[in-house]
Structure formats: C-alpha cells, structure tokens
Amino acid sequence: MVSSRFLNESTASNFSAAFYPPCSSDNDPDSLTSQFNKHCLSILDNVCPVRTRSVMAVNSTPWFNDSLKRQCRKIEPLWKKTHLHVHLLHLKDLLTSFTFAVRDARVSYFSNLVSQSKGNPKVLFNTISSTVSPATPTASIHSVTDCENFLSFFVDKVNKVRSSISPSALSPPLPTPTRPIILDSFAHVSLPELTKLVNSVKTSACPLDILPSLFKSAFQSMGPSVFSIINVSLVSGQVPAYFKNAVIHPLLKKPSLDPSLHSSFRPISKLPFISKILEKVVAKQLTAALDGHNIYDSFQSGFRRAHSTETALLGVSNDLLTHSDAGDCSVLVLLDLTKAFDTVDHLLLLERLRDWVGLSATALQWLSSYLSERSFSVAVTKFRSSTPSLTHGVPQGSVLGPLLFLLYLLPLQHILSSFKGISYHLYADNTQLYISFKSHEMSKLQLLCTCLDSIKTWMAGSFLQLKEDKTEILICAPDKLVPKVRDSLGQLASHTKPSIRNLGVTFDPALTLDSHVSSLVRSYFFHLRNIAKLSPILPHSELETVIYTFISSHLDFSNSLFTCLSRTSLNRVQVAQNACARLLTNSFKHTYITLLLLQLHWLPVNFRVHFNILFLVYRALHGQAPSYIGDLLTPYTPSRSLRSSDQSLLVVQHQAKAKGDRSFAVVAPRLWNSHP
C-alpha cells in the first residue's frame, strides 16, 4: 500500500485557480513561509488529496498495456471450445498479429523513454542502465529504527573525523589580508527575473514540499507570494527555518556492494525546492561580486563557470610535458580529503567570508543565518528518523554549499604560493601538487615534504583531514632515475604508484595515457554490448541519442589531452568509434568506415580532438576560459606590418624533444594558425 498525492493533467490548473496570495503585511520570513506552506497544503488537500492504494510488483514488461492484454485474452477461448481447424487458423492469425503488436508497443515504449530524457543525459543514463542491467538494491528500511540506525551511522562518521583532529595540530593563524568590502547587502529580485530563474531550476523533489513540477506549473499564481518571501529574507538577513531542514535518503554507492552494510550507502541530501530558488538568487549576486573583484584562487577549477576537470588536467599535463622536454624530472602528488564538505567549521567560514572575501553587514548576516540552526533527518517511504542539528559542514544538496567550500579554502593558496618551485592546482577538495627539478637537484624534494607538512597543519586547524591512504604520487623521470627519486621522497615513497587516476584520467609516468585508453576502450565496448540489446527496438534517432549518452560523450571527455596518445592508442579509440557507427547504421564489419562516418556527420577521433582544442583556444582568446589556459597562448605580433597582422595568429613554441610537441602550449597554436 502506498499513500501519495496522485497528480493528473488538471491538477496544476485547479491549483492555480484556487491559489490566492495570503493577505499579510508581516516582514518576518518565517511567518510568510509558514502562511505560504499552510495555504498550499490546504489547496492540495482539496484538489489533490492524499490517497492510499495498492501497488503491484514492478512490471518487467511495462509496454504490455491493457489493449494487448485484452487481445491476448481473445485468442484461445474460441479454439479451446470448438477445436475446429478453422478456429485454429484464426488463432494462428491472431498470434501473428499479437506478436507484431507487442513488438510495436515495445518499440514505442523505449522510443518514448529516450525522447523524454533526451535533454537530461543523467536521467537517460539511469533509465537505460536500469533496463539492460539488474536493478540496483535499495536501502532495507522497514521501520523508524532502521532510519535511526542510518542516521547514527552518518552522524558518527563525520564526528569521528572531527574528533580525530588533534588540538595540538592546530596551525598558527595566517596574516589576515586587507580586503575591502565587496558586498554588504543582497539586492531585491524582480518578479520577471524570479520567474525566469524558477523555470531554469531543475525539478528535484523533496518530501517536505509540494512537487517541483506543480510548483513551476502554478508559479504564475504563486509567484507574488514567493517573491515576498525571498525579498523579505534578503532584506532582513534571515533565512526561514523551513528552508534549513534537509531530508537524507541513503543511496547505494555501487551495485556490487553489500546492501546490508551501512557503509555501502552514501547520504543524498534533499532540500525544499523553494529554498533552492532563494539560494540561486544569492549565489548569482555573490558570484558576480567574486568575479568582479577577482576573489577566487586562479588555480581553483571546481564549481566555477568556464572551468572544468579538462582545463585543470590540461594545465597540469602541459607543465609536466614542458618540463620533461627540458630534461627535468617531475613528481606529481594527489591529495584528497575525508568528508571535507561535512567538517567545515561555521565560525571559521564566517571569519573567512568577512576577512578573505570582504562580506559585511546584511550579506554576512544572511549567510550566518543560512548556516545556523540547520537540521536533517533520514526518511524513506513513510518512515522518518529524529531531526538532529547540523552544527558543522556546508549544506549538502544545496546551491550555495560548493561555493562556500571554495571560499573556505581561500587561505590555502597563501600557503601553497609561498613555496617557490612547487606548482599546484585545485579542483574542489582535490589537490594536485607537482615539482620539477634537474637530476642533480634531488634535494628539492625536501621542499615538497615541507609543503605537505604545512598543508596538513593548516587543514587540521581548519577541521579538514587528509585521506592518507588516498595520497598518491607519480614519478615522471627516466627509468634509471626513478629509484633515486623514490629514495629522496623519504616517508612519501610508500605512496608512489605506477599510474594514478587524476580527475577521471589515468596518468602514467611517460604521460602517454596508455592505461587510460585501455580502460576507456573497455568501457566503450561494455556499454556497446548493452546498447546492442536495444538496437532492434529503438528507432535510428533514439539509438543515436543513447550511443551519444553512453559512449560519444565519454569519448569527448578531456580528449584535448589525447595529443599525448601514440598512433596505436589513437587507433584503438577509433576502432571503438567505428563499432558505434556500424551498430547505428546496421552495417557489416568490412563496410568502408569513412563513408559511414560521413553519413552520420561524425568527426574521426583525431579530428574531434583537434576541434575540441580549437574550441578551447577560441574561448581563451575571448576571455571564456580559465586564466591559466589563456596564459599558455601568446598572440603573434610581427615586428613590421604584414598581411598576417590581422589574422589573429599565435606564437608557436618550438620544443627540443617529442614530449614538448604534445603539450597544449605547442599543439594549440599550430592548429589555430593552420585552420582556414
């Protein structure tokens, strides 16, 4: 039995017709929110009351609809009754038509699934995966006690991390920068702007509020009430308590894990839909202030516009290839944090927002209210745990959480930049450190050890803990020098690996990405075999969408790094793309592949790589790429007036060895200057 509100096509219109803005001159955001919720709930109880109905087991053939069932029931009775040959022939005709009807219904079902999820790759991926793969086990929760057990596990896990940080390890305070005030209040948002924002927000449901789809459909009538709540909150510097209560849903990390263990699950936090609208308004204004005053760390690529894992990896790989070309050895260190977002200290965060960012007055007061008195509970179906307070950590599942975490890490750049000769790059809570040196300068590695000690000390003082077992080190040096470099690393030598997985890409010492290509091609053919099961029942356009979601999008992921690939590795990736083309066109193995790719308007792999690099260069030249990418490109300025002066050419760097020729700083200008 399931109790729920079952919406239909007329629910939104009926809700809008019954909704009227509550008459209130109250300037308290909590009171306005309470009135709004009560009003919405009373209307829902009238137009869409909660009903309880029995739900059958999951249907393994959802395309087998009522029409087909009725046709199936008409087939046998007549022949069983008479046993006449004419009725047997009629039965065979009915069976044939029934088979075709089932096939058509199945094709229509999957076609609709793909077309409805076309604009959302994540939903499409999950939908197809659930169709071709076994169902993922869910959390076994059958009582409030089960919810409480999950709650205790999640809370204890974070508390253990916090308590493991020794007070004696707290770092001395860093010099407070002289930062002018960049934002002291949040501006009012207009109703048209709010409407546009609501339409752009993804519909993520939370058990605490009305369905986001209904919220968006009826926003024309609800808009003035939401408008009042948000603007009163911005002006008063207070966040409604209702917005600060999260519902946690346990989600299995991997299908292969044991669902009976709490450690196999991760907490997925869901906040009220209306709270995300308020956070979007604040995030937009805060981000504009941060960009306008250049507050971000230049080498932080997480959760930032025009930044990505690809640009972060491109910057690091370019430096490593350039130093290798110069005959230098390099050591790359990857650091990761334990429950980083959950252990953030609220007082330290507010201090850094004031001192390192430049927030004050109502803006800082609003963020203080946003962080304080938060709560959460574990809820699955009709069972729900108690609601403890959330005293540390940035809110998970929120809009502002990732942004606040980046600002919490701002002092780290002061520490890292103080070690001359050590380069770094951050992606959210992932840190990459690398140092390059000549073969006779092994003593420089002691500086790397000192830098790591300083990082650990600062992180302990910020209630952040490094995952010691996840620290990985890659040595990029000639084979004969690797043992000497490893010995010079001291205690860090135990963390060296033959290859490391860095933001989704596997790096090897020679930076050939051979290991990455092997895992990539293996993944391609795994998905291709699953997609082949659907190819007989999907139209061409839907099949192409599925192939793009599962394979082509992964082919394009960080493929600007593929300039490092050997011809053999590049051919392996091309073979995978060829297999996709043959499946999509239902062609034979020996069909001329160039014609198939031309027919599909698909660029071969090497041209896809070139296109991606050229697109990144274009963005960099127009200020739409990270500054560390733009710094690798130098516009060509001839010493005298030439016809090439107005062609926007770039200076091509010339390297002494082959490795440097594969770096972005060399490949990108060559491609840019050669394109028509």
Secondary structure, 3 states (H helix, E strand, C coil): CEEEECCCCCHHHHHHHHCCCCCCCCCCHHHHHHHHHHHHHHHHHHHCCEEEECCCCCCCCCCCCHHHHHHHHCCHHHHHHHCCHHHHHHHHHHHHHHHHHHHHHHHHHHHHHHHHCCCCHHHHHHHHHHHHCCCCCCCCCCCHHHHHHHHHHHHHHHHHHHHCCCHHHCCCCCCCCCCCCCECCCCCCCHHHHHHHHHHCCCCCCCCCCCHHHHHHCHHHHHHHHHHHHHHHHHHCCCCHHHHEEEEEEEECCCCCCCCCHHHEEEEEECCHHHHHHHHHHHHHHHHHHHHCCCCCCCECCCCCCCCHHHHHHHHHHHHHHHHHCCCEEEEEEECECCHHHCCCHHHHHHHHHHHHCECHHHHHHHHHHHCCEEEEEEECCEECCCCEECCCCCCCCCHHHHHHHHHCHHHHHHHCCCCCEEEEEECCEEEEEEEECCCCHHHHHHHHHHHHHHHHHHHHCCCCECHHHCEEEEECCHHHHHHHHHHCHHHHHHECCCEEECCEEECCCCCCHHHHHHHHHHHHHHHHHHHHHHHHCCHHHHHHHHHHHHHHHHHCCHHHHHHCCHHHHHHHHHHHHHHHHHHHCCCCCCCHHHHHHHHCCCCHHHHHHHHHHHHHHHHHCCCCCHHHHCCCCECCCCCCCHHHHCCCECCCCCCCCCHHHCHHHHHHHHHHHCC
